[in-house]
Amino acid sequence: DIVMTQSPDSLAVSLGERATINCKSSQIILSDSNNKNSLAWYQHKPGQPPKLLIYWSSTRESGVPDRFSGSGSGTDFTLTISSLQAEDVAVYSCQQHYSPPYTFGQGTRVEIK
Amino acid sequence: QVQLVQSGAEVKKPGASVKVSCKASGYTFTGHYIHWVRQAPGQRLEWLGWINPQTGGAIFAQKFQARITMTRDTSMTTVYMELSSLRSDDTAVYYCARDPWTRGRRNYFDSWGQGTLVTVSS
């Protein structure tokens, strides 16, 4: 199984500041079909289901604010929130959609400093 | 709009089975695979498998293959996930989630059910 490891486990950022979350896969997750990295990011708030933010490592889901961006290659990926808003307080998880079982990172909790 | 509505919370004894339903609306039911994902307390999200609502075919994570079943009822636009031989570590919130691709699978999830808490306790 592909192991997804996120860092840090938690993060406190001031409103309006940048938040950066890292995700490392235990192997390359580059799709043969389109040469894109098979990496998704989700936002998870208490009492709600996860919400898709990013797929193919950098494609923003429709309706997601452009302060959320994804990047990375190889086995190292990053989710950046360019200017943290109060409503962004949540747990963020990465997921490889390359090969089954489709595994998730352990989550990174983002809070307001 | 796309909606996935799951059945309510369940409490089961060890060794029992649980069947969770997921009713889809707002899109062509047979056009999108449905995946099941769970999250145990304090644990990461865990993928269980997928079902093709058009054919009924399903694939499961190896960890669950011996005790999981996924079925669908196209007339009711509902998919079901049944997990048997329940143990305490199956206590989790179980989610159904839609695959966004209409010509196969992308294996990420653009719409989720609200979650069903399954508690396994003697």
gemmi code that builds the backbone of each chain (N, CA, C; Angstrom):
import gemmi

chains = {
    "A": [
        ("ASP", (0.832, -1.195, 0.000), (0.000, 0.000, 0.000), (0.874, 1.254, 0.000)),
        ("ILE", (0.390, 2.300, -0.642), (1.104, 3.572, -0.644), (0.805, 4.305, 0.665)),
        ("VAL", (1.862, 4.683, 1.355), (1.703, 5.380, 2.630), (1.824, 6.883, 2.389)),
        ("MET", (0.846, 7.620, 2.905), (0.816, 9.073, 2.780), (1.126, 9.684, 4.149)),
        ("THR", (2.142, 10.536, 4.203), (2.568, 11.130, 5.475), (2.530, 12.646, 5.361)),
        ("GLN", (1.768, 13.258, 6.247), (1.633, 14.708, 6.240), (2.484, 15.346, 7.325)),
        ("SER", (2.870, 16.585, 7.075), (3.534, 17.388, 8.104), (3.138, 18.848, 7.920)),
        ("PRO", (3.001, 19.594, 9.027), (3.005, 19.089, 10.405), (1.676, 18.440, 10.754)),
        ("ASP", (1.545, 17.918, 11.968), (0.260, 17.376, 12.423), (-0.726, 18.494, 12.737)),
        ("SER", (-0.211, 19.632, 13.181), (-1.060, 20.788, 13.449), (-0.287, 22.059, 13.172)),
        ("LEU", (-1.041, 23.109, 12.953), (-0.465, 24.351, 12.463), (-1.334, 25.506, 12.952)),
        ("ALA", (-0.726, 26.522, 13.557), (-1.460, 27.715, 13.979), (-0.938, 28.911, 13.191)),
        ("VAL", (-1.826, 29.589, 12.492), (-1.451, 30.683, 11.596), (-2.341, 31.891, 11.894)),
        ("SER", (-1.774, 33.071, 11.808), (-2.560, 34.294, 12.019), (-3.493, 34.531, 10.830)),
        ("LEU", (-4.608, 35.161, 11.097), (-5.526, 35.511, 10.016), (-4.798, 36.342, 8.966)),
        ("GLY", (-5.013, 35.980, 7.696), (-4.386, 36.692, 6.598), (-2.999, 36.208, 6.239)),
        ("GLU", (-2.463, 35.324, 7.055), (-1.132, 34.800, 6.776), (-1.216, 33.495, 5.975)),
        ("ARG", (-0.066, 33.038, 5.514), (0.007, 31.826, 4.682), (0.100, 30.578, 5.539)),
        ("ALA", (-0.630, 29.551, 5.117), (-0.531, 28.231, 5.753), (-0.044, 27.233, 4.704)),
        ("THR", (0.926, 26.424, 5.086), (1.512, 25.445, 4.167), (1.498, 24.067, 4.810)),
        ("ILE", (0.911, 23.120, 4.084), (0.804, 21.739, 4.573), (1.516, 20.835, 3.574)),
        ("ASN", (2.311, 19.934, 4.085), (3.078, 19.031, 3.244), (2.533, 17.612, 3.291)),
        ("CYS", (2.697, 16.919, 2.183), (2.245, 15.530, 2.074), (3.289, 14.754, 1.271)),
        ("LYS", (3.726, 13.645, 1.815), (4.738, 12.818, 1.141), (4.162, 11.436, 0.880)),
        ("SER", (4.300, 10.971, -0.353), (3.863, 9.619, -0.703), (5.054, 8.671, -0.670)),
        ("SER", (4.787, 7.415, -0.358), (5.877, 6.434, -0.233), (6.374, 5.946, -1.586)),
        ("GLN", (5.659, 6.307, -2.655), (6.120, 5.991, -3.999), (5.562, 7.016, -4.989)),
        ("ILE", (6.091, 6.991, -6.174), (5.628, 7.903, -7.230), (4.165, 7.624, -7.549)),
        ("ILE", (3.382, 8.692, -7.713), (1.952, 8.543, -7.989), (1.592, 9.293, -9.271)),
        ("LEU", (2.452, 9.188, -10.261), (2.270, 9.860, -11.537), (1.409, 9.000, -12.455)),
        ("SER", (0.305, 9.532, -12.902), (-0.616, 8.796, -13.760), (-0.031, 8.614, -15.154)),
        ("ASP", (-0.116, 7.390, -15.683), (0.355, 7.117, -17.051), (-0.570, 7.745, -18.083)),
        ("SER", (-1.842, 7.928, -17.714), (-2.827, 8.352, -18.709), (-2.705, 9.823, -19.057)),
        ("ASN", (-2.329, 10.652, -18.100), (-2.261, 12.093, -18.377), (-1.014, 12.774, -17.832)),
        ("ASN", (-0.075, 11.991, -17.307), (1.199, 12.529, -16.802), (0.979, 13.554, -15.686)),
        ("LYS", (-0.065, 13.347, -14.903), (-0.321, 14.212, -13.756), (-0.215, 13.390, -12.476)),
        ("ASN", (0.126, 14.075, -11.395), (0.239, 13.414, -10.109), (-1.141, 13.190, -9.497)),
        ("SER", (-1.379, 11.946, -9.075), (-2.705, 11.541, -8.595), (-2.837, 11.829, -7.109)),
        ("LEU", (-2.986, 13.113, -6.784), (-2.994, 13.564, -5.409), (-4.156, 14.540, -5.208)),
        ("ALA", (-4.988, 14.251, -4.220), (-6.133, 15.110, -3.900), (-5.985, 15.656, -2.490)),
        ("TRP", (-6.617, 16.790, -2.246), (-6.667, 17.410, -0.915), (-8.129, 17.630, -0.519)),
        ("TYR", (-8.400, 17.367, 0.751), (-9.741, 17.555, 1.294), (-9.676, 18.424, 2.544)),
        ("GLN", (-10.757, 19.146, 2.763), (-10.961, 19.933, 3.990), (-12.051, 19.232, 4.783)),
        ("HIS", (-11.830, 19.063, 6.073), (-12.759, 18.322, 6.913), (-13.047, 19.114, 8.175)),
        ("LYS", (-14.317, 19.530, 8.292), (-14.738, 20.255, 9.488), (-15.576, 19.339, 10.375)),
        ("PRO", (-15.577, 19.549, 11.700), (-16.322, 18.673, 12.611), (-17.799, 18.588, 12.240)),
        ("GLY", (-18.331, 17.371, 12.238), (-19.741, 17.172, 11.961), (-20.125, 17.272, 10.499)),
        ("GLN", (-19.156, 17.453, 9.630), (-19.411, 17.546, 8.191), (-18.590, 16.497, 7.464)),
        ("PRO", (-19.024, 16.108, 6.264), (-18.159, 15.213, 5.473), (-16.984, 15.995, 4.898)),
        ("PRO", (-15.952, 15.290, 4.491), (-14.827, 15.967, 3.825), (-15.291, 16.699, 2.566)),
        ("LYS", (-14.561, 17.740, 2.219), (-14.856, 18.528, 1.019), (-13.632, 18.509, 0.113)),
        ("LEU", (-13.842, 18.155, -1.141), (-12.748, 18.120, -2.108), (-12.290, 19.533, -2.434)),
        ("LEU", (-10.973, 19.765, -2.309), (-10.398, 21.064, -2.637), (-9.610, 21.018, -3.944)),
        ("ILE", (-8.752, 20.018, -4.059), (-7.745, 19.933, -5.123), (-7.667, 18.494, -5.594)),
        ("TYR", (-7.497, 18.284, -6.898), (-7.195, 16.954, -7.442), (-6.143, 17.102, -8.511)),
        ("TRP", (-5.586, 15.942, -8.949), (-4.420, 15.973, -9.858), (-3.348, 16.940, -9.325)),
        ("SER", (-3.176, 16.972, -8.044), (-2.190, 17.723, -7.250), (-2.329, 19.244, -7.311)),
        ("SER", (-2.927, 19.782, -8.396), (-2.966, 21.244, -8.514), (-4.246, 21.799, -9.139)),
        ("THR", (-5.196, 20.926, -9.494), (-6.442, 21.387, -10.111), (-7.459, 21.698, -9.021)),
        ("ARG", (-7.882, 22.939, -8.967), (-8.830, 23.358, -7.940), (-10.240, 22.919, -8.322)),
        ("GLU", (-10.961, 22.349, -7.370), (-12.342, 21.958, -7.589), (-13.195, 23.212, -7.797)),
        ("SER", (-14.227, 23.095, -8.626), (-15.132, 24.207, -8.874), (-15.697, 24.753, -7.564)),
        ("GLY", (-15.668, 26.085, -7.421), (-16.233, 26.725, -6.247), (-15.273, 26.898, -5.087)),
        ("VAL", (-14.089, 26.312, -5.190), (-13.097, 26.445, -4.117), (-12.365, 27.776, -4.277)),
        ("PRO", (-12.250, 28.549, -3.210), (-11.588, 29.870, -3.328), (-10.160, 29.738, -3.833)),
        ("ASP", (-9.727, 30.747, -4.576), (-8.395, 30.651, -5.185), (-7.262, 30.886, -4.192)),
        ("ARG", (-7.592, 31.128, -2.932), (-6.508, 31.167, -1.925), (-5.968, 29.763, -1.628)),
        ("PHE", (-6.698, 28.736, -2.058), (-6.231, 27.366, -1.920), (-5.496, 26.963, -3.205)),
        ("SER", (-4.281, 26.463, -3.049), (-3.547, 25.987, -4.206), (-2.747, 24.750, -3.845)),
        ("GLY", (-2.533, 23.894, -4.836), (-1.757, 22.679, -4.640), (-0.587, 22.650, -5.597)),
        ("SER", (0.493, 22.044, -5.134), (1.685, 21.930, -5.960), (2.442, 20.677, -5.560)),
        ("GLY", (3.508, 20.428, -6.318), (4.361, 19.301, -5.965), (4.625, 18.381, -7.124)),
        ("SER", (5.577, 17.494, -6.921), (5.937, 16.501, -7.929), (6.707, 15.386, -7.254)),
        ("GLY", (6.902, 14.300, -7.980), (7.634, 13.183, -7.395), (6.849, 12.567, -6.253)),
        ("THR", (7.371, 12.700, -5.076), (6.685, 12.155, -3.899), (6.352, 13.242, -2.878)),
        ("ASP", (6.585, 14.503, -3.225), (6.375, 15.593, -2.267), (5.384, 16.622, -2.790)),
        ("PHE", (4.358, 16.877, -1.993), (3.263, 17.725, -2.414), (2.924, 18.729, -1.313)),
        ("THR", (2.313, 19.840, -1.731), (2.022, 20.920, -0.791), (0.640, 21.505, -1.058)),
        ("LEU", (-0.087, 21.760, 0.011), (-1.314, 22.549, -0.046), (-1.000, 23.884, 0.610)),
        ("THR", (-1.297, 24.970, -0.086), (-1.060, 26.302, 0.441), (-2.374, 27.061, 0.537)),
        ("ILE", (-2.590, 27.665, 1.692), (-3.680, 28.619, 1.859), (-3.000, 29.981, 1.927)),
        ("SER", (-3.209, 30.801, 0.912), (-2.377, 32.009, 0.770), (-2.681, 33.063, 1.825)),
        ("SER", (-3.929, 33.157, 2.247), (-4.329, 34.164, 3.225), (-5.427, 33.537, 4.089)),
        ("LEU", (-5.035, 33.039, 5.241), (-5.945, 32.239, 6.067), (-7.152, 33.052, 6.526)),
        ("GLN", (-8.330, 32.461, 6.337), (-9.582, 33.053, 6.798), (-10.131, 32.228, 7.963)),
        ("ALA", (-11.005, 32.834, 8.745), (-11.544, 32.132, 9.916), (-12.245, 30.838, 9.529)),
        ("GLU", (-12.906, 30.854, 8.380), (-13.643, 29.667, 7.939), (-12.738, 28.550, 7.443)),
        ("ASP", (-11.450, 28.774, 7.380), (-10.518, 27.737, 6.924), (-10.055, 26.844, 8.070)),
        ("VAL", (-10.460, 27.144, 9.296), (-10.115, 26.281, 10.427), (-10.742, 24.901, 10.190)),
        ("ALA", (-9.894, 23.889, 10.121), (-10.350, 22.543, 9.719), (-9.160, 21.602, 9.779)),
        ("VAL", (-9.445, 20.338, 9.490), (-8.389, 19.346, 9.265), (-8.270, 19.143, 7.757)),
        ("TYR", (-7.054, 19.103, 7.264), (-6.783, 18.931, 5.840), (-6.069, 17.595, 5.632)),
        ("SER", (-6.576, 16.815, 4.663), (-6.005, 15.500, 4.387), (-5.658, 15.375, 2.913)),
        ("CYS", (-4.521, 14.751, 2.651), (-4.181, 14.407, 1.268), (-4.599, 12.968, 0.999)),
        ("GLN", (-4.765, 12.633, -0.253), (-5.178, 11.280, -0.668), (-4.553, 10.971, -2.009)),
        ("GLN", (-3.965, 9.791, -2.129), (-3.470, 9.359, -3.446), (-4.592, 8.645, -4.179)),
        ("HIS", (-4.851, 9.067, -5.419), (-5.876, 8.392, -6.219), (-5.226, 7.646, -7.374)),
        ("TYR", (-4.031, 7.108, -7.114), (-3.214, 6.430, -8.121), (-3.475, 4.931, -8.177)),
        ("SER", (-3.443, 4.266, -7.031), (-3.649, 2.824, -7.031), (-4.336, 2.383, -5.755)),
        ("PRO", (-5.178, 1.343, -5.862), (-5.894, 0.868, -4.671), (-4.985, 0.094, -3.728)),
        ("PRO", (-5.206, 0.162, -2.446), (-6.236, 0.971, -1.773), (-5.870, 2.451, -1.793)),
        ("TYR", (-6.852, 3.294, -2.019), (-6.621, 4.735, -2.161), (-6.463, 5.327, -0.766)),
        ("THR", (-5.251, 5.647, -0.416), (-4.886, 5.953, 0.957), (-4.803, 7.446, 1.215)),
        ("PHE", (-5.038, 7.778, 2.488), (-5.069, 9.161, 2.952), (-3.900, 9.440, 3.907)),
        ("GLY", (-3.534, 10.701, 3.999), (-2.640, 11.129, 5.052), (-3.367, 11.176, 6.380)),
        ("GLN", (-2.608, 11.385, 7.443), (-3.181, 11.347, 8.785), (-3.933, 12.641, 9.146)),
        ("GLY", (-3.821, 13.648, 8.300), (-4.511, 14.910, 8.542), (-3.625, 15.936, 9.217)),
        ("THR", (-3.849, 17.200, 8.881), (-3.182, 18.334, 9.514), (-4.252, 19.302, 10.008)),
        ("ARG", (-4.210, 19.596, 11.293), (-5.188, 20.508, 11.883), (-4.686, 21.937, 11.746)),
        ("VAL", (-5.505, 22.799, 11.152), (-5.146, 24.213, 10.990), (-6.012, 25.051, 11.921)),
        ("GLU", (-5.339, 25.880, 12.731), (-6.017, 26.741, 13.705), (-5.556, 28.174, 13.523)),
        ("ILE", (-6.275, 29.080, 14.163), (-5.921, 30.489, 14.145), (-4.985, 30.778, 15.319)),
        ("LYS", (-3.908, 31.474, 15.024), (-2.966, 31.856, 16.078), (-3.513, 33.082, 16.814)),
    ],
    "B": [
        ("GLN", (-29.119, 19.671, -7.276), (-27.724, 19.531, -6.870), (-27.488, 18.082, -6.429)),
        ("VAL", (-26.234, 17.676, -6.525), (-25.867, 16.313, -6.129), (-26.086, 16.146, -4.627)),
        ("GLN", (-26.780, 15.069, -4.260), (-26.969, 14.745, -2.851), (-26.791, 13.262, -2.626)),
        ("LEU", (-26.089, 12.940, -1.575), (-25.975, 11.566, -1.105), (-26.470, 11.560, 0.334)),
        ("VAL", (-27.556, 10.829, 0.584), (-28.158, 10.811, 1.917), (-28.059, 9.399, 2.481)),
        ("GLN", (-27.391, 9.286, 3.605), (-27.128, 7.977, 4.216), (-28.132, 7.657, 5.315)),
        ("SER", (-28.196, 6.380, 5.635), (-29.065, 5.918, 6.718), (-28.483, 6.313, 8.072)),
        ("GLY", (-29.278, 6.114, 9.101), (-28.930, 6.625, 10.421), (-27.943, 5.767, 11.195)),
        ("ALA", (-27.562, 6.300, 12.343), (-26.566, 5.653, 13.184), (-27.008, 4.251, 13.610)),
        ("GLU", (-26.028, 3.392, 13.813), (-26.270, 2.003, 14.193), (-25.395, 1.631, 15.393)),
        ("VAL", (-25.937, 0.798, 16.253), (-25.171, 0.203, 17.345), (-25.278, -1.310, 17.178)),
        ("LYS", (-24.139, -1.966, 17.102), (-24.108, -3.406, 16.855), (-23.198, -4.088, 17.866)),
        ("LYS", (-23.474, -5.355, 18.082), (-22.624, -6.160, 18.955), (-21.527, -6.814, 18.133)),
        ("PRO", (-20.408, -7.117, 18.766), (-19.329, -7.814, 18.051), (-19.841, -9.089, 17.419)),
        ("GLY", (-19.410, -9.315, 16.176), (-19.835, -10.486, 15.429), (-21.039, -10.261, 14.553)),
        ("ALA", (-21.764, -9.185, 14.790), (-22.955, -8.878, 13.995), (-22.560, -8.258, 12.661)),
        ("SER", (-23.587, -7.958, 11.853), (-23.402, -7.276, 10.575), (-24.135, -5.946, 10.597)),
        ("VAL", (-23.684, -5.029, 9.740), (-24.362, -3.749, 9.588), (-24.510, -3.456, 8.101)),
        ("LYS", (-25.638, -2.857, 7.737), (-25.887, -2.483, 6.346), (-26.231, -1.000, 6.310)),
        ("VAL", (-25.426, -0.243, 5.598), (-25.605, 1.206, 5.500), (-26.056, 1.541, 4.087)),
        ("SER", (-27.063, 2.401, 3.983), (-27.557, 2.787, 2.659), (-27.122, 4.213, 2.324)),
        ("CYS", (-27.124, 4.481, 1.022), (-26.690, 5.781, 0.507), (-27.573, 6.097, -0.701)),
        ("LYS", (-28.511, 7.030, -0.527), (-29.441, 7.358, -1.606), (-28.930, 8.562, -2.371)),
        ("ALA", (-28.802, 8.392, -3.668), (-28.257, 9.434, -4.530), (-29.375, 10.179, -5.253)),
        ("SER", (-29.168, 11.472, -5.450), (-30.104, 12.280, -6.224), (-29.359, 13.453, -6.834)),
        ("GLY", (-29.981, 14.067, -7.829), (-29.403, 15.253, -8.455), (-28.451, 14.971, -9.599)),
        ("TYR", (-28.301, 13.702, -9.981), (-27.436, 13.351, -11.113), (-27.863, 11.974, -11.617)),
        ("THR", (-27.292, 11.566, -12.736), (-27.608, 10.238, -13.292), (-26.929, 9.170, -12.447)),
        ("PHE", (-27.745, 8.407, -11.736), (-27.233, 7.437, -10.745), (-26.233, 6.462, -11.338)),
        ("THR", (-26.535, 5.969, -12.548), (-25.675, 4.939, -13.145), (-24.426, 5.527, -13.798)),
        ("GLY", (-24.281, 6.825, -13.761), (-23.163, 7.460, -14.447), (-21.908, 7.640, -13.620)),
        ("HIS", (-21.996, 7.368, -12.329), (-20.851, 7.629, -11.448), (-20.653, 6.477, -10.466)),
        ("TYR", (-19.399, 6.008, -10.338), (-19.079, 5.051, -9.305), (-19.295, 5.680, -7.925)),
        ("ILE", (-19.609, 4.815, -6.961), (-19.699, 5.228, -5.569), (-18.634, 4.478, -4.772)),
        ("HIS", (-17.896, 5.222, -3.980), (-16.898, 4.651, -3.085), (-17.413, 4.717, -1.650)),
        ("TRP", (-16.854, 3.869, -0.808), (-17.116, 3.936, 0.632), (-15.796, 4.180, 1.361)),
        ("VAL", (-15.850, 5.101, 2.294), (-14.685, 5.529, 3.079), (-15.117, 5.574, 4.535)),
        ("ARG", (-14.244, 5.206, 5.456), (-14.602, 5.306, 6.863), (-13.533, 6.044, 7.635)),
        ("GLN", (-13.933, 6.553, 8.809), (-12.976, 7.192, 9.700), (-13.268, 6.785, 11.133)),
        ("ALA", (-12.372, 5.999, 11.689), (-12.470, 5.607, 13.091), (-12.000, 6.769, 13.965)),
        ("PRO", (-12.422, 6.775, 15.230), (-12.032, 7.887, 16.119), (-10.526, 8.060, 16.189)),
        ("GLY", (-10.062, 9.265, 15.907), (-8.643, 9.575, 15.992), (-7.784, 8.989, 14.887)),
        ("GLN", (-8.420, 8.382, 13.887), (-7.677, 7.732, 12.806), (-7.862, 8.480, 11.496)),
        ("ARG", (-7.029, 8.140, 10.539), (-7.162, 8.739, 9.222), (-8.320, 8.122, 8.449)),
        ("LEU", (-8.734, 8.810, 7.389), (-9.738, 8.265, 6.497), (-9.216, 6.995, 5.842)),
        ("GLU", (-10.124, 6.043, 5.627), (-9.736, 4.729, 5.103), (-10.715, 4.318, 4.003)),
        ("TRP", (-10.190, 4.000, 2.839), (-11.015, 3.597, 1.689), (-11.385, 2.121, 1.811)),
        ("LEU", (-12.679, 1.812, 1.601), (-13.160, 0.444, 1.727), (-13.344, -0.241, 0.381)),
        ("GLY", (-13.756, 0.524, -0.639), (-14.014, -0.093, -1.935), (-14.941, 0.783, -2.764)),
        ("TRP", (-15.244, 0.291, -3.965), (-16.189, 0.999, -4.829), (-17.200, 0.062, -5.451)),
        ("ILE", (-18.305, 0.626, -5.906), (-19.304, -0.107, -6.654), (-19.659, 0.694, -7.901)),
        ("ASN", (-19.841, -0.023, -8.998), (-20.311, 0.562, -10.244), (-21.839, 0.447, -10.247)),
        ("PRO", (-22.569, 1.538, -10.082), (-24.034, 1.429, -10.006), (-24.676, 0.916, -11.295)),
        ("GLN", (-23.970, 1.036, -12.424), (-24.551, 0.558, -13.679), (-24.538, -0.962, -13.750)),
        ("THR", (-23.416, -1.583, -13.389), (-23.270, -3.028, -13.537), (-23.448, -3.787, -12.230)),
        ("GLY", (-23.269, -3.088, -11.119), (-23.255, -3.750, -9.816), (-21.906, -4.327, -9.445)),
        ("GLY", (-20.953, -4.241, -10.344), (-19.621, -4.737, -10.041), (-18.966, -3.921, -8.937)),
        ("ALA", (-18.132, -4.577, -8.143), (-17.510, -3.887, -7.014), (-16.105, -4.425, -6.776)),
        ("ILE", (-15.262, -3.569, -6.238), (-13.911, -3.937, -5.843), (-13.698, -3.446, -4.420)),
        ("PHE", (-13.027, -4.265, -3.601), (-12.852, -3.915, -2.201), (-11.380, -3.853, -1.841)),
        ("ALA", (-11.058, -3.050, -0.850), (-9.722, -3.090, -0.276), (-9.481, -4.492, 0.271)),
        ("GLN", (-8.300, -5.002, 0.076), (-7.987, -6.380, 0.456), (-8.300, -6.643, 1.923)),
        ("LYS", (-8.076, -5.623, 2.752), (-8.303, -5.755, 4.182), (-9.734, -6.165, 4.515)),
        ("PHE", (-10.697, -5.800, 3.651), (-12.113, -6.020, 3.954), (-12.751, -7.095, 3.081)),
        ("GLN", (-11.997, -7.657, 2.131), (-12.584, -8.502, 1.096), (-13.425, -9.652, 1.629)),
        ("ALA", (-13.007, -10.202, 2.750), (-13.689, -11.395, 3.256), (-15.025, -11.067, 3.915)),
        ("ARG", (-15.270, -9.810, 4.251), (-16.461, -9.529, 5.061), (-17.242, -8.292, 4.623)),
        ("ILE", (-17.040, -7.824, 3.385), (-17.752, -6.638, 2.924), (-18.521, -6.976, 1.647)),
        ("THR", (-19.696, -6.373, 1.520), (-20.506, -6.511, 0.327), (-21.029, -5.132, -0.054)),
        ("MET", (-21.050, -4.857, -1.336), (-21.668, -3.617, -1.827), (-22.686, -3.986, -2.899)),
        ("THR", (-23.858, -3.424, -2.781), (-24.919, -3.693, -3.741), (-25.600, -2.372, -4.111)),
        ("ARG", (-26.488, -2.463, -5.127), (-27.221, -1.262, -5.480), (-28.624, -1.627, -5.939)),
        ("ASP", (-29.505, -0.664, -5.825), (-30.878, -0.797, -6.326), (-31.087, 0.398, -7.252)),
        ("THR", (-31.080, 0.143, -8.545), (-31.155, 1.265, -9.480), (-32.521, 1.948, -9.438)),
        ("SER", (-33.570, 1.182, -9.146), (-34.898, 1.789, -9.088), (-35.014, 2.777, -7.932)),
        ("MET", (-34.239, 2.547, -6.887), (-34.252, 3.413, -5.710), (-33.057, 4.375, -5.696)),
        ("THR", (-32.228, 4.337, -6.699), (-30.969, 5.110, -6.790), (-30.202, 5.060, -5.463)),
        ("THR", (-30.070, 3.855, -4.959), (-29.454, 3.659, -3.638), (-28.377, 2.587, -3.715)),
        ("VAL", (-27.277, 2.828, -3.063), (-26.240, 1.813, -2.905), (-26.179, 1.432, -1.425)),
        ("TYR", (-25.709, 0.209, -1.205), (-25.645, -0.339, 0.146), (-24.246, -0.901, 0.392)),
        ("MET", (-23.793, -0.739, 1.609), (-22.538, -1.344, 2.051), (-22.839, -2.164, 3.294)),
        ("GLU", (-22.509, -3.452, 3.228), (-22.716, -4.335, 4.374), (-21.381, -4.868, 4.848)),
        ("LEU", (-21.124, -4.714, 6.124), (-19.896, -5.203, 6.750), (-20.278, -6.226, 7.811)),
        ("SER", (-19.677, -7.396, 7.732), (-20.039, -8.477, 8.651), (-18.919, -8.732, 9.654)),
        ("SER", (-19.176, -9.659, 10.568), (-18.204, -10.040, 11.603), (-17.591, -8.809, 12.259)),
        ("LEU", (-18.456, -7.923, 12.696), (-17.995, -6.640, 13.238), (-17.155, -6.811, 14.491)),
        ("ARG", (-16.145, -5.956, 14.608), (-15.269, -5.915, 15.770), (-15.310, -4.502, 16.342)),
        ("SER", (-14.756, -4.340, 17.520), (-14.779, -3.015, 18.136), (-14.025, -1.984, 17.291)),
        ("ASP", (-12.993, -2.431, 16.605), (-12.234, -1.477, 15.794), (-12.906, -1.133, 14.469)),
        ("ASP", (-14.111, -1.657, 14.234), (-14.930, -1.206, 13.105), (-15.778, -0.003, 13.482)),
        ("THR", (-15.735, 0.382, 14.744), (-16.444, 1.594, 15.163), (-15.871, 2.781, 14.406)),
        ("ALA", (-16.741, 3.462, 13.664), (-16.274, 4.525, 12.776), (-17.470, 5.252, 12.177)),
        ("VAL", (-17.180, 6.389, 11.560), (-18.154, 7.036, 10.689), (-17.902, 6.525, 9.278)),
        ("TYR", (-18.945, 6.007, 8.662), (-18.852, 5.457, 7.321), (-19.475, 6.447, 6.343)),
        ("TYR", (-18.743, 6.745, 5.263), (-19.201, 7.684, 4.253), (-19.329, 6.983, 2.899)),
        ("CYS", (-20.367, 7.332, 2.144), (-20.356, 7.054, 0.716), (-19.881, 8.330, 0.032)),
        ("ALA", (-19.243, 8.179, -1.103), (-18.676, 9.326, -1.801), (-18.692, 9.050, -3.301)),
        ("ARG", (-19.000, 10.062, -4.062), (-19.138, 9.914, -5.507), (-17.824, 10.158, -6.235)),
        ("ASP", (-17.547, 9.289, -7.199), (-16.427, 9.515, -8.104), (-16.892, 10.508, -9.175)),
        ("PRO", (-16.113, 11.533, -9.492), (-16.604, 12.561, -10.395), (-16.645, 12.175, -11.864)),
        ("TRP", (-15.914, 11.119, -12.255), (-15.737, 10.818, -13.676), (-16.927, 10.046, -14.199)),
        ("THR", (-17.421, 10.430, -15.388), (-18.580, 9.752, -15.964), (-18.195, 8.649, -16.928)),
        ("ARG", (-16.920, 8.525, -17.238), (-16.503, 7.487, -18.190), (-15.541, 6.499, -17.534)),
        ("GLY", (-15.769, 6.268, -16.262), (-14.889, 5.347, -15.540), (-14.679, 5.862, -14.132)),
        ("ARG", (-13.468, 5.775, -13.647), (-13.159, 6.237, -12.297), (-11.936, 7.141, -12.298)),
        ("ARG", (-11.953, 8.104, -11.384), (-10.785, 8.911, -11.092), (-10.272, 8.612, -9.685)),
        ("ASN", (-11.114, 8.035, -8.862), (-10.722, 7.569, -7.532), (-10.406, 8.676, -6.547)),
        ("TYR", (-10.943, 9.864, -6.811), (-11.082, 10.855, -5.763), (-12.578, 11.173, -5.678)),
        ("PHE", (-12.990, 12.017, -4.736), (-14.393, 12.021, -4.356), (-14.934, 13.443, -4.277)),
        ("ASP", (-15.893, 13.755, -5.167), (-16.345, 15.141, -5.263), (-17.599, 15.443, -4.456)),
        ("SER", (-18.354, 14.442, -4.068), (-19.527, 14.642, -3.218), (-19.588, 13.513, -2.213)),
        ("TRP", (-19.955, 13.840, -0.999), (-19.953, 12.862, 0.089), (-21.329, 12.819, 0.767)),
        ("GLY", (-21.687, 11.644, 1.257), (-22.815, 11.557, 2.155), (-22.486, 12.211, 3.487)),
        ("GLN", (-23.491, 12.321, 4.321), (-23.308, 13.028, 5.591), (-22.594, 12.167, 6.634)),
        ("GLY", (-22.452, 10.880, 6.340), (-21.780, 9.981, 7.269), (-22.764, 9.217, 8.134)),
        ("THR", (-22.426, 7.985, 8.445), (-23.216, 7.129, 9.331), (-22.305, 6.588, 10.417)),
        ("LEU", (-22.601, 6.902, 11.652), (-21.819, 6.384, 12.773), (-22.244, 4.955, 13.080)),
        ("VAL", (-21.286, 4.055, 13.002), (-21.507, 2.659, 13.387), (-20.680, 2.400, 14.645)),
        ("THR", (-21.361, 2.034, 15.695), (-20.694, 1.743, 16.961), (-20.797, 0.252, 17.238)),
        ("VAL", (-19.651, -0.378, 17.470), (-19.625, -1.802, 17.781), (-19.226, -1.947, 19.240)),
        ("SER", (-20.156, -2.453, 20.037), (-19.907, -2.549, 21.468), (-20.744, -3.670, 22.066)),
        ("SER", (-20.121, -4.382, 22.998), (-20.859, -5.450, 23.674), (-21.704, -4.878, 24.819)),
    ],
}
model = gemmi.Model(1)
for chain_id, residues in chains.items():
    chain = gemmi.Chain(chain_id)
    for i, (resn, *xyz) in enumerate(residues, 1):
        res = gemmi.Residue()
        res.name, res.seqid = resn, gemmi.SeqId(i, " ")
        for name, pos in zip(("N", "CA", "C"), xyz):
            atom = gemmi.Atom()
            atom.name, atom.element = name, gemmi.Element(name[0])
            atom.pos, atom.b_iso = gemmi.Position(*pos), 0.0
            res.add_atom(atom)
        chain.add_residue(res)
    model.add_chain(chain)
structure = gemmi.Structure()
structure.add_model(model)
structure.setup_entities()
